[in-house]
Amino acid sequence: MKNKRYSAVLFLTAALTAFSACGGPTLSSSSTEEESSQGYVMERETMPEYLEGEASEKFIVGMWVGIPEYKSILDEYDRVTGQTAWTDAELKEQYTWIKEAGFTLASTPNGSFSKDHVIRLLESAEEVGIDQLVWDAELNGVLLNTSLSEDEALSRARRILLEYKDYPSFYGNMITDEPNTGEFAALKVAAERYKKLLPDKMFYLNLFPVGATTAQLGCGTYKEYLSEYEKLGLDYVCYDYYPLVRGTGTSTKLTDSFLYNMQLCREMPSAPEVWTFLQAMGFGNRKEPDCVEDCRIQVNCSLAYGMKAIQWFCYYSPSYGGAENFMPAIIALDGKKTEKYEYVKTANNDAHAFEHVYTNFEWQRVMSFIGSENTKGENSAFNYLDTDNTHLRVDSFASTEDILVGVFKDGQGRDGFMLANYDLPSSKKTNKVEIKFNHCTKIVYFVNGVRKTAEAADGKLTLELKAGDGAFVLPLYL
């Protein structure tokens, strides 16, 4: 798709009709309003109450691969020499680490594990105050078995669920990972059965990313794959995409279709909530994250696309080596933290620091700007996007480096903008950003979760964003 090109400094002359379609300011003649040079008037706003309140909605942070039933014993070469069961104190410590790292939703592990272990995980999650997804192969087999009558399937499923469904931490069931379209008919039946059993729990499945082959998808294109998925009638879409690859030397770059996958999911006609997996470990040709910026940029791009749920691949190490050449994950096979724990913890908690504001906003679209110091004059990741870089609230926008900007509105019509610095995660440059807002007397903004305020009679905000940094900006007309 072709990106509409604009200069790094943008002067808005957008038509009012284009803005009104996005829910723009109200036209009126009240004495509390002011007419702009663009010929519209805007009512005075009030300071949002949610700035000082607690979050009414969580920013969800989940994982792939939860705590296994047994921790591994490793030798000096990280080879597994045995296994041992977790003590209650050890398992509590593992879940405390999960909570402290900003995770709100734990998963069950890969491979085989007992129902007793599921109960221990649910109890541990409840104790620290997070939610728990459950992979239950027996339940999934019943739900997906289309040869069973509806009554028989529901009766069997109820008996299975009796063991754990009433735990307060139980969030829902993990059903399948990366299904192709040939599996969707059975998944639709399973989803309808599940809704009858547990209407308030999550029927969880994860889709392929945009780079999957037609053989993997079971159809010709990724758009067709998403279209077929919508027929399941679920209110969310979840997919995995791992963007970190090796750049020049030891630098990190993001694959070009990382943002495009977000956009395709955001364009789905049913407007589902979008969940995505992000990369917390190296494997295959994917680079090992080696700094907090590698994690921050993934989170901030997700926030710019309005996502209210991210997940990390992987939390607990599934294995080392093998066909996928897995590196250690956030937690090593022996249950110890790796350096990636702090990277992910920082990125997660940056987002949680302003979730009481962010979750009051609804995503509208994204804008993408080429920085004035980008000598190529383009960004190949932005070439996938079809963006309109005009907004009636913005008089001008300038940045020295490339930047992604999410456009938002809250329930009272206030504007919000999520800036994600799209320079290389390993860059040492500073992105100097200057925005001039129309109808603005004060600006409240959060840089990496830290709240700041600018008195802005001229409507101007200047930011200096380092690699991976993000900023959520609220221009207010008080």
C-alpha positions as CSV (number, residue, x, y, z in Angstrom):
1,M,0.0,0.0,0.0
2,K,1.2,3.5,-0.8
3,N,2.0,5.9,2.0
4,K,0.7,9.4,1.5
5,R,3.7,11.7,1.7
6,Y,3.9,14.8,3.7
7,S,6.8,17.0,4.8
8,A,8.3,16.7,8.3
9,V,6.7,20.1,9.1
10,L,2.9,19.8,8.5
11,F,0.7,22.8,8.3
12,L,-3.0,21.8,8.5
13,T,-5.5,22.9,6.0
14,A,-7.8,19.9,6.3
15,A,-11.4,20.4,5.5
16,L,-13.8,20.4,8.5
17,T,-15.9,17.7,6.9
18,A,-12.9,15.3,7.0
19,F,-12.3,16.1,10.7
20,S,-15.9,15.9,11.7
21,A,-16.0,12.3,10.4
22,C,-13.4,11.5,13.1
23,G,-15.5,13.1,15.9
24,G,-14.0,16.6,15.9
25,P,-14.8,19.7,18.0
26,T,-18.4,20.9,18.2
27,L,-19.5,23.9,16.1
28,S,-21.2,26.5,18.3
29,S,-21.5,30.2,19.1
30,S,-21.1,30.0,22.9
31,S,-19.0,32.7,24.6
32,T,-16.8,29.9,26.0
33,E,-15.6,29.1,22.5
34,E,-13.0,30.5,20.2
35,E,-12.9,30.6,16.4
36,S,-9.7,29.3,14.7
37,S,-8.0,30.4,11.5
38,Q,-9.5,27.2,9.9
39,G,-13.0,28.5,10.5
40,Y,-14.3,26.3,13.2
41,V,-15.0,26.9,16.9
42,M,-14.3,24.7,19.8
43,E,-15.8,24.5,23.2
44,R,-13.7,24.9,26.3
45,E,-12.7,21.6,27.8
46,T,-12.5,20.5,31.4
47,M,-9.5,18.8,33.1
48,P,-10.2,15.1,32.8
49,E,-11.1,13.4,36.1
50,Y,-9.3,10.2,35.1
51,L,-5.9,12.0,35.4
52,E,-6.1,11.7,39.1
53,G,-8.1,8.5,39.4
54,E,-7.3,4.8,39.5
55,A,-7.5,2.8,36.2
56,S,-11.0,1.5,35.6
57,E,-9.7,-0.9,33.0
58,K,-6.4,-2.8,33.0
59,F,-3.8,-2.7,30.3
60,I,-3.5,-6.4,29.8
61,V,0.0,-7.9,29.6
62,G,0.1,-11.7,29.0
63,M,2.6,-14.3,28.0
64,W,3.4,-17.5,26.2
65,V,4.7,-20.3,28.3
66,G,3.9,-20.1,32.0
67,I,5.5,-21.8,34.9
68,P,6.0,-25.5,34.3
69,E,5.2,-28.3,36.7
70,Y,8.9,-29.0,37.4
71,K,11.9,-26.7,37.2
72,S,15.0,-27.9,35.4
73,I,18.3,-28.6,37.0
74,L,21.1,-27.3,34.8
75,D,24.8,-28.0,34.6
76,E,27.5,-25.4,34.0
77,Y,26.8,-25.7,30.2
78,D,23.0,-25.1,30.7
79,R,22.3,-28.7,29.9
80,V,19.3,-30.2,31.7
81,T,20.5,-32.9,34.2
82,G,17.2,-33.4,36.1
83,Q,14.0,-31.9,37.3
84,T,12.5,-31.1,40.6
85,A,9.0,-29.9,41.8
86,W,8.5,-26.4,43.0
87,T,7.9,-25.8,46.7
88,D,5.0,-23.6,47.6
89,A,7.4,-20.8,48.5
90,E,9.2,-21.1,45.2
91,L,6.0,-21.1,43.2
92,K,4.8,-18.0,45.1
93,E,8.1,-16.3,44.3
94,Q,7.7,-17.1,40.6
95,Y,4.2,-15.5,40.6
96,T,5.4,-12.5,42.6
97,W,8.0,-11.9,39.9
98,I,5.3,-12.2,37.2
99,K,3.3,-9.5,39.0
100,E,6.3,-7.2,39.6
101,A,7.2,-7.4,36.0
102,G,3.9,-5.9,35.0
103,F,2.1,-9.0,33.8
104,T,-1.6,-9.2,34.5
105,L,-2.3,-12.5,32.8
106,A,-0.4,-15.7,33.2
107,S,-0.6,-18.8,31.0
108,T,-0.1,-22.5,31.7
109,P,3.1,-24.0,30.4
110,N,3.9,-25.9,27.2
111,G,3.9,-29.6,27.1
112,S,2.2,-31.9,29.6
113,F,1.2,-31.1,33.1
114,S,-1.3,-32.3,35.6
115,K,-4.7,-30.9,36.7
116,D,-3.1,-30.5,40.2
117,H,-0.6,-28.1,38.6
118,V,-3.4,-26.1,37.1
119,I,-4.9,-25.7,40.5
120,R,-1.6,-24.5,42.0
121,L,-1.2,-22.0,39.2
122,L,-4.7,-20.6,39.7
123,E,-4.2,-20.4,43.5
124,S,-0.8,-18.6,43.0
125,A,-2.3,-16.2,40.5
126,E,-5.1,-15.4,42.9
127,E,-2.7,-14.9,45.8
128,V,-0.7,-12.2,43.9
129,G,-3.7,-10.6,42.2
130,I,-3.4,-11.5,38.5
131,D,-5.5,-13.6,36.1
132,Q,-4.7,-17.0,34.7
133,L,-5.4,-18.7,31.3
134,V,-5.7,-22.5,31.3
135,W,-4.8,-24.9,28.5
136,D,-6.9,-27.9,29.0
137,A,-6.4,-30.5,26.3
138,E,-9.3,-32.7,27.5
139,L,-11.7,-29.7,27.4
140,N,-10.5,-28.6,24.0
141,G,-11.0,-32.1,22.6
142,V,-14.6,-32.1,23.7
143,L,-15.4,-28.6,22.4
144,L,-13.8,-29.2,19.0
145,N,-15.4,-32.7,18.5
146,T,-18.1,-31.9,16.0
147,S,-19.2,-35.6,16.0
148,L,-20.6,-35.1,19.5
149,S,-24.2,-33.9,19.9
150,E,-24.6,-30.4,21.5
151,D,-26.0,-31.9,24.7
152,E,-23.3,-34.5,25.0
153,A,-20.5,-32.0,24.4
154,L,-21.9,-29.5,26.9
155,S,-22.4,-32.2,29.5
156,R,-18.8,-33.5,29.2
157,A,-17.4,-30.0,29.2
158,R,-19.2,-29.0,32.4
159,R,-17.8,-32.0,34.2
160,I,-14.3,-31.1,33.1
161,L,-14.6,-27.4,34.1
162,L,-15.9,-28.2,37.6
163,E,-12.3,-28.7,38.7
164,Y,-11.3,-25.1,38.2
165,K,-13.9,-22.8,36.7
166,D,-14.9,-21.1,40.0
167,Y,-11.4,-19.8,40.9
168,P,-11.5,-16.0,40.9
169,S,-8.2,-15.9,38.9
170,F,-9.6,-18.1,36.1
171,Y,-9.7,-15.9,33.0
172,G,-10.5,-18.4,30.3
173,N,-9.2,-21.3,28.2
174,M,-6.5,-21.4,25.6
175,I,-7.9,-23.4,22.7
176,T,-5.4,-23.5,19.9
177,D,-2.4,-21.8,18.4
178,E,-2.0,-20.7,14.8
179,P,-5.0,-22.5,13.2
180,N,-5.5,-22.5,9.4
181,T,-8.8,-21.8,7.8
182,G,-9.5,-25.5,7.5
183,E,-9.9,-25.6,11.3
184,F,-12.2,-22.6,11.6
185,A,-15.5,-24.6,11.1
186,A,-14.8,-26.7,14.2
187,L,-13.5,-23.6,16.1
188,K,-16.8,-21.8,15.4
189,V,-18.7,-24.8,16.9
190,A,-16.3,-24.8,19.9
191,A,-16.7,-21.1,20.4
192,E,-20.5,-21.3,20.4
193,R,-20.4,-24.2,22.9
194,Y,-17.9,-22.3,25.1
195,K,-20.1,-19.2,25.2
196,K,-23.0,-21.3,26.5
197,L,-20.8,-22.7,29.2
198,L,-18.7,-19.7,30.2
199,P,-20.2,-16.5,28.7
200,D,-17.9,-14.2,30.7
201,K,-14.6,-16.1,30.1
202,M,-12.2,-15.9,27.2
203,F,-12.2,-18.5,24.4
204,Y,-8.6,-17.8,23.6
205,L,-6.8,-18.6,20.3
206,N,-3.9,-17.1,18.5
207,L,-3.5,-16.6,14.8
208,F,-0.6,-16.6,12.3
209,P,1.1,-13.3,11.5
210,V,1.0,-11.6,8.1
211,G,4.2,-13.4,6.9
212,A,2.7,-16.9,7.0
213,T,2.6,-18.9,3.8
214,T,-0.6,-19.8,2.0
215,A,-0.1,-23.4,3.1
216,Q,0.0,-22.3,6.7
217,L,-3.1,-20.0,6.3
218,G,-5.1,-22.4,4.3
219,C,-6.1,-19.6,1.9
220,G,-4.7,-17.2,-0.6
221,T,-4.1,-14.1,1.4
222,Y,-3.7,-12.8,4.9
223,K,-6.7,-10.5,4.5
224,E,-8.8,-13.5,3.4
225,Y,-7.5,-15.4,6.5
226,L,-8.7,-12.5,8.8
227,S,-12.0,-12.4,7.0
228,E,-12.6,-16.1,7.5
229,Y,-11.6,-15.7,11.2
230,E,-14.3,-13.0,11.7
231,K,-17.0,-15.6,10.9
232,L,-16.2,-17.2,14.3
233,G,-18.0,-14.3,15.9
234,L,-15.3,-13.5,18.5
235,D,-14.9,-10.0,19.8
236,Y,-11.1,-10.0,19.6
237,V,-8.3,-11.0,17.3
238,C,-4.9,-12.2,18.6
239,Y,-1.8,-12.9,16.5
240,D,1.9,-13.2,17.0
241,Y,4.6,-11.2,15.2
242,Y,8.2,-11.1,16.2
243,P,9.9,-8.1,14.6
244,L,13.5,-7.8,16.0
245,V,16.2,-8.7,13.6
246,R,19.9,-7.9,13.3
247,G,20.8,-4.6,11.7
248,T,24.2,-3.3,10.7
249,G,26.9,-4.5,13.1
250,T,25.3,-5.1,16.5
251,S,22.3,-2.8,15.9
252,T,18.6,-3.8,16.0
253,K,16.0,-3.1,13.4
254,L,12.3,-4.0,13.1
255,T,11.0,-6.0,10.1
256,D,9.0,-3.8,7.7
257,S,5.6,-5.5,8.1
258,F,5.5,-5.2,11.9
259,L,3.2,-2.2,11.7
260,Y,1.3,-3.5,8.7
261,N,0.1,-6.5,10.6
262,M,-1.4,-4.2,13.3
263,Q,-3.0,-2.1,10.6
264,L,-4.6,-5.1,8.9
265,C,-6.1,-6.2,12.2
266,R,-7.3,-2.7,13.0
267,E,-9.1,-2.6,9.6
268,M,-11.2,-5.7,10.2
269,P,-14.9,-4.8,9.6
270,S,-16.0,-6.3,12.9
271,A,-13.6,-3.9,14.8
272,P,-12.4,-6.5,17.3
273,E,-10.1,-5.7,20.2
274,V,-6.5,-6.5,19.0
275,W,-4.1,-8.6,21.0
276,T,-0.6,-9.2,19.9
277,F,2.5,-11.1,20.9
278,L,5.8,-9.3,21.2
279,Q,9.3,-10.6,21.1
280,A,11.2,-11.2,24.4
281,M,13.8,-13.8,23.3
282,G,16.0,-14.7,20.3
283,F,15.2,-17.7,18.1
284,G,15.7,-18.7,14.5
285,N,16.7,-15.5,12.6
286,R,15.2,-13.3,15.3
287,K,17.6,-11.2,17.3
288,E,18.1,-11.7,21.0
289,P,16.8,-8.6,22.8
290,D,19.8,-6.9,24.5
291,C,18.5,-3.6,25.8
292,V,15.3,-2.1,27.1
293,E,14.8,-0.2,23.9
294,D,14.3,-3.4,22.0
295,C,11.2,-4.0,24.2
296,R,10.0,-0.4,24.6
297,I,9.7,0.2,20.9
298,Q,7.5,-2.9,20.4
299,V,5.2,-1.8,23.3
300,N,5.0,1.9,22.2
301,C,4.1,0.9,18.6
302,S,1.4,-1.4,19.9
303,L,0.0,1.5,22.0
304,A,0.1,3.8,19.0
305,Y,-2.2,1.3,17.3
306,G,-4.6,1.4,20.3
307,M,-3.9,-2.1,21.6
308,K,-5.1,-2.8,25.1
309,A,-3.5,-6.2,25.4
310,I,0.1,-7.3,24.6
311,Q,1.8,-10.6,25.3
312,W,5.4,-11.7,25.4
313,F,7.0,-14.6,23.7
314,C,8.2,-16.2,25.9
315,Y,8.0,-15.7,29.6
316,Y,9.4,-19.1,30.8
317,S,12.0,-20.7,28.5
318,P,10.4,-23.5,26.5
319,S,13.7,-25.2,25.7
320,Y,17.2,-24.3,24.4
321,G,18.4,-24.9,20.9
322,G,16.3,-27.3,18.9
323,A,14.9,-26.7,15.4
324,E,13.9,-23.1,16.4
325,N,17.3,-22.4,18.0
326,F,15.6,-21.0,21.1
327,M,17.6,-18.7,23.4
328,P,16.7,-18.3,27.1
329,A,13.5,-16.4,27.6
330,I,12.6,-13.9,30.4
331,I,12.9,-16.8,32.9
332,A,15.5,-19.5,32.3
333,L,14.8,-23.2,32.4
334,D,16.0,-23.4,36.1
335,G,13.6,-20.7,37.1
336,K,16.1,-17.8,37.4
337,K,15.7,-14.4,35.9
338,T,17.6,-13.5,32.7
339,E,18.6,-9.9,31.8
340,K,15.4,-9.8,29.7
341,Y,13.3,-9.7,32.8
342,E,14.3,-6.1,33.6
343,Y,13.9,-5.0,30.0
344,V,10.3,-6.3,29.8
345,K,9.5,-5.2,33.3
346,T,10.5,-1.6,32.5
347,A,8.5,-1.6,29.2
348,N,5.4,-3.1,30.8
349,N,5.4,-0.8,33.8
350,D,5.9,2.3,31.6
351,A,2.6,1.4,30.0
352,H,0.9,0.7,33.3
353,A,2.0,4.1,34.6
354,F,-0.5,5.8,32.4
355,E,-3.1,3.1,31.8
356,H,-5.6,5.1,34.0
357,V,-5.5,7.7,31.1
358,Y,-4.9,5.5,28.1
359,T,-7.7,3.1,28.6
360,N,-10.2,6.0,28.6
361,F,-9.4,6.6,24.9
362,E,-10.6,4.9,21.8
363,W,-8.2,4.5,18.9
364,Q,-9.0,6.4,15.6
365,R,-6.1,5.9,13.3
366,V,-2.3,6.4,12.9
367,M,-0.2,9.1,11.3
368,S,3.5,8.5,10.2
369,F,6.1,11.2,9.8
370,I,9.5,11.0,8.1
371,G,12.1,12.8,10.1
372,S,14.0,15.8,8.7
373,E,17.3,14.0,9.3
374,N,16.2,10.9,7.4
375,T,18.5,11.3,4.4
376,K,16.6,8.6,2.5
377,G,13.4,10.5,2.7
378,E,11.4,7.4,3.4
379,N,10.8,4.5,5.8
380,S,10.1,1.1,4.2
381,A,7.9,0.2,7.2
382,F,5.7,3.2,6.5
383,N,5.4,2.3,2.9
384,Y,3.0,-0.5,3.9
385,L,0.7,2.1,5.6
386,D,-2.0,4.2,4.1
387,T,-2.1,7.1,6.5
388,D,-3.6,10.6,6.5
389,N,-1.2,12.9,8.3
390,T,-3.7,15.7,8.8
391,H,-5.6,16.5,12.0
392,L,-7.6,19.6,12.6
393,R,-6.3,19.9,16.2
394,V,-2.7,19.9,15.0
395,D,-1.3,23.1,13.4
396,S,2.2,21.8,12.7
397,F,4.3,18.8,13.4
398,A,8.1,18.4,13.0
399,S,10.5,15.6,14.0
400,T,14.2,15.0,13.3
401,E,13.7,11.2,13.2
402,D,10.8,9.0,11.9
403,I,7.9,8.7,14.2
404,L,4.5,6.9,14.4
405,V,1.6,8.8,16.0
406,G,-1.6,7.2,17.1
407,V,-4.7,9.3,17.1
408,F,-7.3,8.9,19.9
409,K,-10.5,10.3,21.4
410,D,-11.9,9.9,24.9
411,G,-15.6,9.6,25.8
412,Q,-15.9,13.4,26.1
413,G,-14.3,14.2,22.8
414,R,-10.9,15.1,24.0
415,D,-8.0,14.4,21.7
416,G,-5.0,12.2,22.6
417,F,-1.9,11.3,20.6
418,M,0.5,8.4,21.2
419,L,3.9,9.1,19.8
420,A,6.3,6.1,19.2
421,N,9.8,7.1,18.2
422,Y,10.5,4.8,15.2
423,D,14.3,5.2,15.1
424,L,16.4,2.0,15.4
425,P,16.2,0.6,18.9
426,S,20.0,0.7,19.1
427,S,20.2,4.3,17.8
428,K,22.1,6.8,19.9
429,K,20.3,9.7,18.3
430,T,17.6,11.9,20.0
431,N,14.4,12.6,18.1
432,K,13.6,16.2,18.5
433,V,9.8,16.6,18.2
434,E,7.8,19.9,18.0
435,I,4.0,20.0,17.9
436,K,1.9,23.1,17.7
437,F,-1.7,22.4,18.7
438,N,-4.8,24.5,17.8
439,H,-7.0,25.5,20.7
440,C,-4.6,24.5,23.5
441,T,-3.8,26.2,26.8
442,K,-2.3,23.2,28.7
443,I,-0.7,20.0,27.7
444,V,-0.5,16.9,29.9
445,Y,1.8,14.2,28.6
446,F,3.5,11.0,29.7
447,V,7.0,10.1,28.5
448,N,7.7,6.4,29.2
449,G,4.9,6.6,31.8
450,V,6.3,9.7,33.6
451,R,3.7,12.5,33.9
452,K,4.6,16.0,32.8
453,T,2.7,19.2,32.3
454,A,3.3,22.1,30.0
455,E,1.6,25.5,30.2
456,A,1.0,26.1,26.5
457,A,-0.7,29.4,25.7
458,D,0.9,29.1,22.3
459,G,-0.1,25.4,21.9
460,K,3.5,24.3,21.5
461,L,5.1,21.1,22.9
462,T,8.8,20.2,22.4
463,L,10.0,16.7,23.2
464,E,13.3,14.9,23.0
465,L,12.7,11.2,22.6
466,K,15.5,8.6,22.7
467,A,15.4,5.3,20.9
468,G,12.4,3.3,21.8
469,D,10.7,6.1,23.7
470,G,7.0,6.8,23.6
471,A,4.8,9.7,24.7
472,F,1.1,10.0,25.2
473,V,0.0,13.6,24.8
474,L,-3.3,15.3,25.8
475,P,-3.7,18.9,24.4
476,L,-6.3,20.6,26.6
477,Y,-8.3,23.8,25.9
478,L,-9.2,24.9,29.4
